[in-house]
Amino acid sequence: MADNDVDLFVIGGGSGGVRAARIAAEHGANVMVAEEYRLGGTCVIRGCIPKKLLVYASRFHAEFEDAAGFGWTVPHASFDWTTLIANKDREIARLEAAYGVTLAKASVKVVKTRAALLDAHTIQLADGPRLRARYVLIATGGAPSYGDPIPGIERVISSNEAFHLTDFPRRVLIQGGGYIAVEFAGIFAGLGSHVTLIYRGENILRGFDDDVRQHVRVEMEAHGIRVLTGCKVAAVDVASGHFMVRLSSGNQVPADRVMFATGRVPNTAKIGLKEIGVEIAANRGVAVDEYSRTTVPNIYAVGDVTNRINLTPVAIREGHAFADTVFGGRPTAVDHTNVPTAVFSDPEIGTVGLTEAQARERLARTDIYKAMFKPLKATLSGRDTSVLMKLVVDGLSERVVGCHVVGEGAAEIAQIAAIAVKMGAKKADFDATIALHPTASEELVTMRKRFASFARMAAE
Ligand SMILES: Cc1cc2nc3c(=O)[nH]c(=O)nc-3n(C[C@H](O)[C@H](O)[C@H](O)COP(=O)(O)OP(=O)(O)OC[C@H]3O[C@@H](n4cnc5c(N)ncnc54)[C@H](O)[C@@H]3O)c2cc1C
């Protein structure tokens, strides 16, 4: 099409948009990306990467404590938040620059501005000209949502601001029960804050396996995090130099910082989508088919803006599949089943496949294998903690359809277990695999006892 400036215009330079742009360019397309904030998007700038760096920081304190049982005398350790944030920012800036280099090498042009659609082929840059594109990819991600307005909501921060606090808060109140809330509770507590986690539902981590939810809650509480469920924040008042948080239960909690991690909404507003006929689904994401195509044939959408599975590797896979489909002559649908996921809480969760409740709902027969035990390291450190391992098995096909781990290294274990689950491995394949000793994950290939109920076991 001679009247087009580019073959592909990508709105959003995050995980999905950058991968799609690079692969489309490698397929020979002339590509431009608009990014209104910083290249790399949520994952790199204010999501997975900075969060994991803070998680690492938060775990040293426990390591120092544990060292004593192994004969170490660790002098009084002190922590400096300003150093951590400065070092984290330096690494994020390096990664952001690397994204720019990658795109430049692929001959993708980047414009650092906001973009919106005027029609299916015309893009308006906020501080620049209009452009014509043969295809448009919406990869605008999502943003924190604060829920219903309450008095004092302007005093509340989200995860975005938590990464840039100038002072370390001694008392933090976090509202939310999802993975971001739970992870930040662990981060602040590990670094020395008194943390209160407020969640309106009956238990945190909705959607995860019930044994996992209960186990993590008990462990978090044992590690000093106050978890209050069945209530929510009603107001955030100012009280001489700090905040006083009023709860729906009538209680009041003083805090130096109040953070809400109450979900995220897809960034679909003010980019012209509705006006040009791009349908928005009931879950507020852009409606797409299995090839990430929207209701307007030359417009596609990938990543969090589609609100399918909001994880970086999923956005990357969707962006890659889009580029292969449209510019590589290889129609590729993304398989969204058995996506492994982690919660970098204290203790950590790694999981893939069905929860016990999902399996019982979907399968004719479900077999459960689980083990809870004190990790070897805790025998000398004296730390009061236990590991949970659980396999959910389809009782008829004998396939392992779910694997759930809570404890040190859980995320790393889940990534590898996901290969077996994805391949359709049976419980007998796990059993036939010789254990790697001494590890925690050897439990996954040595579990023989079947459980019938959700009941939490006592640690052996
Ligand atoms: C605190 C936190 C922790 C997380 N931890 C993990 C984790 O451990 N593991 C994991 O897999 N996932 C994690 N995620 C989720 C992960 O970050 C997202 O799933 C992923 O970044 C989605 O990629 P995306 O390309 O869809 O969107 P994004 O990465 O959000 O990129 C969208 C980009 O579009 C830009 N943009 C928006 N509108 C416009 C416009 N009109 N014009 C120009 N640019 C625009 C934005 O500035 C942004 O850079 C975390 C998220 C958060 C918030």
The ligand as a Tripos MOL2 file, in Angstrom:
@<TRIPOS>MOLECULE
LIG
   53    58     1     0     0
SMALL
NO_CHARGES

@<TRIPOS>ATOM
      1 C1          4.1930   -4.7300   40.3430 C.3       1 LIG1
      2 C2          4.0890   -5.7180   39.1940 C.ar      1 LIG1
      3 C3          4.7930   -6.8880   39.2550 C.ar      1 LIG1
      4 C4          4.7220   -7.8010   38.2050 C.ar      1 LIG1
      5 N1          5.4170   -8.9680   38.3120 N.ar      1 LIG1
      6 C5          5.3790   -9.8630   37.3090 C.ar      1 LIG1
      7 C6          6.1380  -11.0560   37.3740 C.ar      1 LIG1
      8 O1          6.8370  -11.3230   38.3480 O.2       1 LIG1
      9 N2          6.0880  -11.9010   36.3200 N.ar      1 LIG1
     10 C7          5.3290  -11.6470   35.2140 C.ar      1 LIG1
     11 O2          5.3340  -12.4470   34.2780 O.2       1 LIG1
     12 N3          4.5700  -10.5270   35.1360 N.ar      1 LIG1
     13 C8          4.5880   -9.6290   36.1490 C.ar      1 LIG1
     14 N4          3.8560   -8.4760   36.0550 N.ar      1 LIG1
     15 C9          2.9850   -8.2750   34.8720 C.3       1 LIG1
     16 C10         3.7880   -7.7820   33.6700 C.3       1 LIG1
     17 O3          4.5080   -6.6350   34.0270 O.3       1 LIG1
     18 C11         2.8460   -7.4850   32.5180 C.3       1 LIG1
     19 O4          2.0680   -8.6300   32.2560 O.3       1 LIG1
     20 C12         3.5880   -7.1150   31.2450 C.3       1 LIG1
     21 O5          4.4130   -6.0030   31.4370 O.3       1 LIG1
     22 C13         2.5810   -6.8140   30.1250 C.3       1 LIG1
     23 O6          3.2510   -6.3800   28.9750 O.3       1 LIG1
     24 P1          2.4770   -5.4900   27.9010 P.3       1 LIG1
     25 O7          3.4080   -5.3530   26.7300 O.co2     1 LIG1
     26 O8          1.1340   -6.0230   27.6600 O.co2     1 LIG1
     27 O9          2.2520   -4.0910   28.6020 O.3       1 LIG1
     28 P2          3.2680   -3.0990   29.3180 P.3       1 LIG1
     29 O10         4.5330   -3.7610   29.6580 O.co2     1 LIG1
     30 O11         2.4890   -2.4700   30.4000 O.co2     1 LIG1
     31 O12         3.6050   -2.0320   28.1930 O.3       1 LIG1
     32 C14         2.6470   -1.1160   27.7390 C.3       1 LIG1
     33 C15         3.3690    0.1530   27.3320 C.3       1 LIG1
     34 O13         2.4980    0.9710   26.5770 O.3       1 LIG1
     35 C16         2.7480    2.3280   26.8850 C.3       1 LIG1
     36 N5          1.5610    3.0750   26.4760 N.ar      1 LIG1
     37 C17         0.2930    2.9600   26.9710 C.ar      1 LIG1
     38 N6         -0.5510    3.7490   26.2610 N.ar      1 LIG1
     39 C18         0.1890    4.3630   25.2940 C.ar      1 LIG1
     40 C19        -0.1170    5.2680   24.2350 C.ar      1 LIG1
     41 N7         -1.3720    5.6710   23.9930 N.pl3     1 LIG1
     42 N8          0.8940    5.6990   23.4370 N.ar      1 LIG1
     43 C20         2.1860    5.2720   23.6440 C.ar      1 LIG1
     44 N9          2.5160    4.4070   24.6210 N.ar      1 LIG1
     45 C21         1.5290    3.9390   25.4300 C.ar      1 LIG1
     46 C22         2.9990    2.3010   28.3930 C.3       1 LIG1
     47 O14         3.7250    3.4340   28.8090 O.3       1 LIG1
     48 C23         3.7910    1.0070   28.5340 C.3       1 LIG1
     49 O15         5.1790    1.2330   28.4710 O.3       1 LIG1
     50 C24         3.9210   -7.5270   37.0700 C.ar      1 LIG1
     51 C25         3.2050   -6.3370   36.9980 C.ar      1 LIG1
     52 C26         3.2830   -5.4350   38.0500 C.ar      1 LIG1
     53 C27         2.5010   -4.1520   37.9830 C.3       1 LIG1
@<TRIPOS>BOND
     1     1     2 1
     2     2     3 ar
     3     2    52 ar
     4     3     4 ar
     5     4     5 ar
     6     4    50 ar
     7     5     6 ar
     8     6     7 ar
     9     6    13 1
    10     7     8 2
    11     7     9 ar
    12     9    10 ar
    13    10    11 2
    14    10    12 ar
    15    12    13 ar
    16    13    14 ar
    17    14    15 1
    18    14    50 ar
    19    15    16 1
    20    16    17 1
    21    16    18 1
    22    18    19 1
    23    18    20 1
    24    20    21 1
    25    20    22 1
    26    22    23 1
    27    23    24 1
    28    24    25 2
    29    24    26 1
    30    24    27 1
    31    27    28 1
    32    28    29 2
    33    28    30 1
    34    28    31 1
    35    31    32 1
    36    32    33 1
    37    33    34 1
    38    33    48 1
    39    34    35 1
    40    35    36 1
    41    35    46 1
    42    36    37 ar
    43    36    45 ar
    44    37    38 ar
    45    38    39 ar
    46    39    40 ar
    47    39    45 ar
    48    40    41 1
    49    40    42 ar
    50    42    43 ar
    51    43    44 ar
    52    44    45 ar
    53    46    47 1
    54    46    48 1
    55    48    49 1
    56    50    51 ar
    57    51    52 ar
    58    52    53 1
@<TRIPOS>SUBSTRUCTURE
     1 LIG1         1 GROUP 0 **** ****
